[in-house]
Amino acid sequence: MHTKDTGLATRCVHAGELNDTNGSPHTPIYTTTTFKFDSTADLLDVVEGRKAGSLYTRYGLNPTIRALEEKLASLEGAEAAWAFSSGMAAESALFLTHGRKGIVCIGDAYGGTMELLASQLPELGIPTYFLLGSELDGLKTFLQQGAGLVFLETPTNPTLEVLDIAAISDIAHEYGALLAVDNTFASPMNQNPLEQGADFVIHSATKYLGGHSDLTAGALMGSTHLLTPVWPWRKNLGTAIAPEIASLLMRSIRSLTVRVERQNTTAQALAEAMAQHPKVARVLYPGLPGFPGHSVARKQMKGYGGMLTIELKGGYEDAVRTVDRLKLFAIAPSLGGVESLATMPVTTTHHGLPPAERARRGISDSMIRLSAGLEDAADLIADLEQALS
Ligand SMILES: *Cc1c(COP(=O)(O)O)cnc(C)c1O
């Protein structure tokens, strides 16, 4: 049976793993930077692309990296995947390959993505445009001006806004543009953007795919013809993943489905408990029936994810006091690990934005973003309740 025909949990365990001659059920770590050949003719077969083979680790032509990439592609039902040293490395290579005619970013995006799009890429003469999720009418104008790549995250950080991938991909494709979706928040367990019409999926594998807050990595998935031109950019920017990290990431992906299933359940329980709390004004979580993005989330997501944001009735000081009193939740940015984390967007991810821009994006001073870990939901709820009291 080919792993392509199996369920996600089976693919997480088995896809891509090398058939090791010593009988290891897992792919060994090839730390070598170079690989030898029996003859010049054999070497030229690989160098000139007639045969797949290992050559040089920075090129990604290393058995451990290739095995990981096969697993990554299978997670999103993609033809191909490239593994990178970080999520930002994956985004940079994508933008430099396919974004040169202009990139439209819809909705909120990760801080590093925003900085790259707003500051660095324009320095290279790459036009970049920004729209809120509520300003989709403006998308056509930018596409008519020649933008060739549309980029979005869904659900977004930190307001968990849900953007309609299928609807946006239709608009992009009508104008000959490509759609890239950063699927980090949902993870392949909860959402597969390629099925909804996206051309690329990006993951910061640092988050749910890694899952233990102990590695930094990134992934880009898509069709072979679109990923092939990205390869020389990764090669010569020197941003391929290291074999040691590739192995650690494969180790983590094997347990992705059980982790995320638990994180989905816990986040739903936290959201429901916080929605009842007298000190909480609003809970932003796609799994709550009253949440504005709920119906689109039901259509395009298989689960609602492990991330939620609570907005307190009080102000900034109340939120700081609450976060500082948490005992189980750690005060830290990042997400997707086995340990629960709490962060105030205004102090971390969106600290650099002017207050008026934060307000325009619906980000308030009393918001606390929570990443559900693998602790008991009852303990996490008790921790939030004591911190709020
Ligand atoms: C963390 C993150 C990134 C950047 O990933 P790194 O691995 O830190 O480079 C990109 N997008 C999202 C949504 C993220 O959460």
The ligand as an SDF file (V2000), in Angstrom:
LIG
                    3D

 15 15  0  0  0  0  0  0  0  0999 V2000
    6.4990   31.6900   13.8960 C   0  0  0  0  0  0  0  0  0  0  0  0
    5.7660   31.9740   12.6480 C   0  0  0  0  0  0  0  0  0  0  0  0
    6.4450   32.2420   11.4590 C   0  0  0  0  0  0  0  0  0  0  0  0
    7.9470   32.3290   11.3830 C   0  0  0  0  0  0  0  0  0  0  0  0
    8.5300   31.0960   11.6190 O   0  0  0  0  0  0  0  0  0  0  0  0
   10.0450   30.8910   12.1340 P   0  0  0  0  0  0  0  0  0  0  0  0
   10.1810   29.4060   12.1340 O   0  0  0  0  0  0  0  0  0  0  0  0
   10.1740   31.5260   13.4800 O   0  0  0  0  0  0  0  0  0  0  0  0
   10.9140   31.5580   11.1200 O   0  0  0  0  0  0  0  0  0  0  0  0
    5.6950   32.4430   10.3170 C   0  0  0  0  0  0  0  0  0  0  0  0
    4.3440   32.4030   10.3480 N   0  0  0  0  0  0  0  0  0  0  0  0
    3.6720   32.1480   11.4750 C   0  0  0  0  0  0  0  0  0  0  0  0
    2.1850   32.1200   11.4550 C   0  0  0  0  0  0  0  0  0  0  0  0
    4.3520   31.9280   12.6680 C   0  0  0  0  0  0  0  0  0  0  0  0
    3.6660   31.6870   13.7930 O   0  0  0  0  0  0  0  0  0  0  0  0
  1  2  1  0
  2  3  1  0
  2 14  2  0
  3  4  1  0
  3 10  2  0
  4  5  1  0
  5  6  1  0
  6  7  2  0
  6  8  1  0
  6  9  1  0
 10 11  1  0
 11 12  2  0
 12 13  1  0
 12 14  1  0
 14 15  1  0
M  END
$$$$
